Amino acid sequence: MKPQRRYENRIDQTIWRHHAWLNRLQSVLLLAVMAGFLTLLGWILWGAQGVAVLLTAGAIGVLFNPAVSFPLLMRFYGGSRIGRHQAPELSTMLSRLAERAGLQAAPDLYYIPSRVVNAFAVGGRGGSAIAVSDGLLRKLGLRELAGALAHQISHIRSNDLWVLALADMFSRTTRLLSLIGQFLLFLNLPLILFRSIRSYTRWSMRRAFIGRTVTYKRPSIGMNRNVPGSEKSFSTTYGRR
């Protein structure tokens, strides 16, 4: 316990509180932007009922997003847990870093079969996991891996994962709605084209009909003019024949 207290005393409490307030502010801003986006989209698509449906779905997602277990998330990414016997040096280093950060337990370590150099953390201070990719393990040495793990543990220690989870959920929501919009556009595109062609055909037929009507009535309009002497010249001309 003495080493843990010594490391905790090195943390500046003013900086810590400032960072915590920044996390809260970012969370509020993300929630406000997400609510505004869902409100606008629901109103455009389905009116007031659409706003209620999308806001309810967004609230459910925010409430249940932290409840998703990190083993399920790791399974989604195709990850597998790394046992202490599989990587003893890495597991020992992770335990020491978690102890220095004051975590209740060391995060579980997961392996992601990806060539991309990446590492990320999920969960919270009560229970968490850190995933490292195959590319990261191949590219970095032990000291560099210690820095990468310490960076992820700092996210867990600072409770940054809540903000990161909100940002990830907002990104997934916008991506899903974008795919839904593209699908609806693909379904409605033939109907839109058919309506455009039918409207153009009606307009062309109406224009042609109006043109014929004006052409047909033009002689009668000229003969019905009230010009003095027109009847006389008409009878005189045809009387001579």
C-alpha positions as CSV (number, residue, x, y, z in Angstrom):
1,M,0.0,0.0,0.0
2,K,2.9,2.4,0.6
3,P,4.0,2.5,-3.0
4,Q,0.4,3.1,-4.1
5,R,0.1,6.1,-1.8
6,R,3.4,7.5,-2.9
7,Y,2.3,7.4,-6.6
8,E,-1.1,8.8,-5.8
9,N,0.5,11.8,-3.9
10,R,2.3,12.8,-7.1
11,I,-1.0,13.6,-8.9
12,D,-1.9,17.3,-8.9
13,Q,-5.5,17.5,-7.6
14,T,-6.1,20.8,-9.4
15,I,-5.2,19.2,-12.7
16,W,-7.3,16.2,-11.8
17,R,-10.4,18.2,-11.0
18,H,-9.9,20.3,-14.2
19,H,-9.7,17.1,-16.3
20,A,-12.8,15.7,-14.6
21,W,-14.8,18.8,-15.3
22,L,-13.7,18.7,-18.9
23,N,-14.9,15.1,-19.2
24,R,-18.3,16.1,-17.8
25,L,-18.5,19.1,-20.2
26,Q,-17.6,16.9,-23.2
27,S,-20.2,14.4,-22.1
28,V,-22.9,17.1,-21.9
29,L,-22.0,18.5,-25.3
30,L,-22.1,15.1,-26.9
31,L,-25.5,14.3,-25.4
32,A,-26.8,17.7,-26.6
33,V,-25.5,17.3,-30.1
34,M,-26.9,13.7,-30.3
35,A,-30.3,14.8,-29.0
36,G,-30.5,17.7,-31.5
37,F,-29.5,15.5,-34.4
38,L,-32.1,12.8,-33.5
39,T,-34.7,15.5,-33.0
40,L,-34.0,17.0,-36.4
41,L,-33.9,13.7,-38.2
42,G,-37.1,12.4,-36.5
43,W,-39.0,15.6,-37.4
44,I,-37.9,15.5,-41.0
45,L,-38.8,11.8,-41.4
46,W,-41.9,11.2,-39.3
47,G,-42.8,14.5,-37.5
48,A,-43.5,14.6,-33.8
49,Q,-43.9,10.8,-33.5
50,G,-40.5,10.3,-35.1
51,V,-38.9,12.8,-32.6
52,A,-40.3,10.8,-29.7
53,V,-39.2,7.4,-31.1
54,L,-35.6,8.5,-31.9
55,L,-35.1,10.3,-28.6
56,T,-36.4,7.3,-26.7
57,A,-34.1,5.0,-28.7
58,G,-31.2,7.4,-28.0
59,A,-31.9,7.5,-24.3
60,I,-32.1,3.7,-24.1
61,G,-28.7,3.5,-25.9
62,V,-27.1,5.9,-23.5
63,L,-28.4,4.1,-20.5
64,F,-27.5,0.6,-21.6
65,N,-24.3,1.3,-23.4
66,P,-22.1,1.1,-20.2
67,A,-23.9,-2.1,-19.2
68,V,-22.6,-4.0,-22.2
69,S,-19.9,-6.3,-20.9
70,F,-16.4,-6.0,-22.3
71,P,-16.1,-9.7,-23.0
72,L,-19.0,-9.3,-25.4
73,L,-17.3,-6.3,-27.0
74,M,-14.0,-8.2,-27.3
75,R,-15.9,-11.1,-29.0
76,F,-17.3,-8.6,-31.4
77,Y,-13.8,-7.5,-32.4
78,G,-12.7,-11.1,-32.6
79,G,-10.5,-10.8,-29.6
80,S,-9.2,-13.6,-27.3
81,R,-8.1,-13.3,-23.7
82,I,-4.3,-13.5,-23.0
83,G,-3.6,-15.6,-19.9
84,R,-0.7,-14.9,-17.6
85,H,1.1,-18.1,-18.7
86,Q,0.9,-16.9,-22.4
87,A,2.6,-13.6,-21.8
88,P,4.1,-13.5,-18.3
89,E,6.2,-10.3,-18.7
90,L,3.3,-8.4,-20.2
91,S,0.8,-9.5,-17.6
92,T,3.3,-8.6,-14.7
93,M,3.9,-5.2,-16.2
94,L,0.1,-4.6,-16.6
95,S,-0.5,-5.5,-12.9
96,R,2.2,-3.1,-11.8
97,L,0.8,-0.3,-13.9
98,A,-2.7,-0.9,-12.5
99,E,-1.4,-0.9,-9.0
100,R,0.4,2.4,-9.5
101,A,-2.8,3.9,-11.0
102,G,-4.7,2.8,-7.9
103,L,-7.2,0.6,-9.8
104,Q,-9.1,-2.0,-7.8
105,A,-8.0,-4.8,-10.1
106,A,-5.7,-5.1,-13.1
107,P,-7.5,-4.9,-16.5
108,D,-7.9,-8.1,-18.5
109,L,-5.6,-8.4,-21.5
110,Y,-7.0,-9.3,-24.9
111,Y,-5.4,-10.1,-28.2
112,I,-7.0,-8.7,-31.4
113,P,-6.0,-10.5,-34.7
114,S,-5.3,-7.3,-36.7
115,R,-2.2,-6.0,-38.5
116,V,-3.2,-2.4,-37.6
117,V,-1.0,-1.0,-34.7
118,N,-3.7,-0.3,-32.2
119,A,-4.7,-0.6,-28.5
120,F,-7.9,0.4,-26.7
121,A,-9.5,0.0,-23.4
122,V,-13.2,-0.8,-22.4
123,G,-15.0,-0.9,-19.2
124,G,-14.5,1.3,-16.1
125,R,-12.6,1.5,-12.9
126,G,-14.6,-1.3,-11.4
127,G,-13.8,-3.8,-14.2
128,S,-12.0,-3.2,-17.5
129,A,-10.0,-4.7,-20.3
130,I,-7.3,-3.6,-22.6
131,A,-7.0,-4.9,-26.1
132,V,-3.7,-5.0,-28.1
133,S,-3.5,-5.8,-31.7
134,D,-1.2,-8.3,-33.4
135,G,0.4,-5.4,-35.3
136,L,1.2,-3.6,-32.0
137,L,2.8,-6.7,-30.4
138,R,5.0,-7.2,-33.5
139,K,6.0,-3.6,-34.0
140,L,6.8,-2.4,-30.4
141,G,9.3,-3.5,-27.9
142,L,8.6,-4.2,-24.2
143,R,9.3,-0.7,-23.0
144,E,7.1,0.8,-25.8
145,L,4.4,-1.7,-24.9
146,A,4.6,-0.4,-21.3
147,G,4.0,3.1,-22.5
148,A,1.0,2.0,-24.6
149,L,-0.5,0.1,-21.7
150,A,0.1,3.0,-19.3
151,H,-1.8,5.3,-21.7
152,Q,-4.8,3.0,-21.7
153,I,-4.7,2.6,-18.0
154,S,-4.7,6.4,-17.7
155,H,-8.0,6.5,-19.6
156,I,-9.4,3.9,-17.2
157,R,-8.1,5.9,-14.1
158,S,-9.4,9.2,-15.4
159,N,-12.8,7.7,-16.4
160,D,-12.4,8.8,-20.0
161,L,-14.0,5.7,-21.3
162,W,-17.5,7.1,-20.6
163,V,-16.8,10.0,-23.0
164,L,-15.1,7.7,-25.5
165,A,-18.1,5.3,-25.3
166,L,-20.5,8.2,-26.0
167,A,-18.5,9.4,-29.0
168,D,-18.3,5.8,-30.3
169,M,-22.1,5.4,-29.9
170,F,-22.8,8.7,-31.7
171,S,-20.5,7.7,-34.5
172,R,-22.2,4.3,-34.8
173,T,-25.7,5.9,-34.7
174,T,-24.9,8.4,-37.5
175,R,-23.4,5.6,-39.5
176,L,-26.5,3.4,-39.0
177,L,-28.8,6.2,-39.9
178,S,-26.8,7.0,-43.0
179,L,-27.0,3.4,-44.2
180,I,-30.8,3.5,-43.5
181,G,-31.1,6.7,-45.5
182,Q,-29.2,5.3,-48.4
183,F,-31.3,2.2,-48.4
184,L,-34.5,4.2,-48.4
185,L,-33.2,6.4,-51.2
186,F,-32.4,3.2,-53.2
187,L,-35.9,1.9,-52.7
188,N,-37.6,5.2,-53.5
189,L,-35.4,6.2,-56.5
190,P,-37.5,4.3,-59.1
191,L,-40.7,5.9,-57.7
192,I,-39.1,9.4,-57.8
193,L,-38.0,8.9,-61.4
194,F,-41.4,7.5,-62.4
195,R,-43.2,10.5,-60.9
196,S,-40.8,12.9,-62.6
197,I,-41.4,11.2,-66.0
198,R,-45.2,11.2,-65.5
199,S,-45.2,14.9,-64.5
200,Y,-43.1,15.8,-67.5
201,T,-45.4,13.8,-69.8
202,R,-48.5,15.6,-68.4
203,W,-46.9,19.0,-68.8
204,S,-46.0,18.2,-72.4
205,M,-49.5,17.0,-73.3
206,R,-51.1,20.0,-71.6
207,R,-48.7,22.4,-73.5
208,A,-49.5,20.7,-76.8
209,F,-53.3,20.8,-76.2
210,I,-53.2,24.5,-75.3
211,G,-51.2,25.2,-78.5
212,R,-53.7,23.4,-80.7
213,T,-56.6,25.2,-79.1
214,V,-55.1,28.6,-79.6
215,T,-54.3,27.8,-83.3
216,Y,-57.8,26.5,-83.9
217,K,-59.6,29.6,-82.4
218,R,-57.4,32.2,-84.1
219,P,-59.6,32.6,-87.4
220,S,-62.9,32.9,-85.4
221,I,-61.4,35.6,-83.2
222,G,-60.4,37.6,-86.3
223,M,-63.9,37.3,-87.9
224,N,-65.7,38.3,-84.7
225,R,-64.0,41.7,-84.4
226,N,-66.4,44.6,-84.4
227,V,-64.9,46.6,-87.3
228,P,-67.2,49.2,-89.1
229,G,-67.9,48.1,-92.6
230,S,-66.7,44.6,-92.3
231,E,-70.2,43.1,-93.0
232,K,-70.6,45.4,-96.0
233,S,-67.3,44.4,-97.5
234,F,-68.0,40.8,-96.9
235,S,-71.4,40.8,-98.6
236,T,-70.1,43.0,-101.4
237,T,-67.2,40.7,-102.1
238,Y,-69.1,37.5,-102.1
239,G,-72.1,39.2,-103.8
240,R,-70.0,40.0,-106.9
241,R,-69.2,36.3,-107.3
